[in-house]
Amino acid sequence: FFFFLRVSTCIASHTWIETSTMVSLKLQKRLAASVLKCGERKVWLDPNEINEISLANSRRNIARLHRDGLIIKKPTVVHSRARVALRNEAKRKGRHTGTGKRRGTANARLPFKVLWMRRVRVLRRLLKKMRDKKNIDKHIHHSLYMLAKGNQFKNKRVLVETIHEMKAKKREEETLQEQADARKGRARSRLERKAQREAKKAADAAAQEVAASS
């Protein structure tokens, strides 16, 4: 019992001595943060070299200890984006986007104006490309441009179908016009031939009358 009490007393006295001789490194940590250009929470002081570190009271001494490896700047804590990347990849496939995950209205999540701008730009780009390639003339381009502005076309496919219909209608009108012109030309030539025949008959009759009177 006395032996145990003596050992306990020695341990307690040794602990008291260590606690009483504990040095404060607040100054060294502040200087190290200034030298290393970081916060004090990023400064690591070697616990085995506390006595030597405590003697450093200038930035030059702190820099020397940093070169010796007694004072180290802790590495930046990594904030991993791996889980975010996986979730975004799943969202691109359509996961995690149900009604329970939506916090805004449809117009807030994807504005109607943005959809309108995308659609109109696609249509106008197509019209410009077809006009530059001479697939449509400037009159068809203008009429279709105004129709696109008036929300006439739901998508690019409908516009292409309308262009084909307008071009077919225009070709049909041109064909009908050519046929009408051809019919008018034939009728005109018929009338001219008939007039020539009548004039010839009149001239022959006049010549016979002259011959009969003489």
ABEGO torsion letter per residue (X at the ends): XAAAAAAAAAAAAAAAAAAAABBBAAAAAAAAAAAAGBBAAABBBBAAAAAAAAABABAAAAAAAAAAGABBBBBBBBBBAAAAAAAAAAAAAGBGABAAABABBAAAABBAAAAAAAAAAAAAAAAAAAAAAGABBAAAAAAAAAAAAAGABABAAAAAAAAAAAAAAAAAAAAAAAAAAAAAAAAAAAAAAAAAAAAAAAAAAAAAAAAAAX
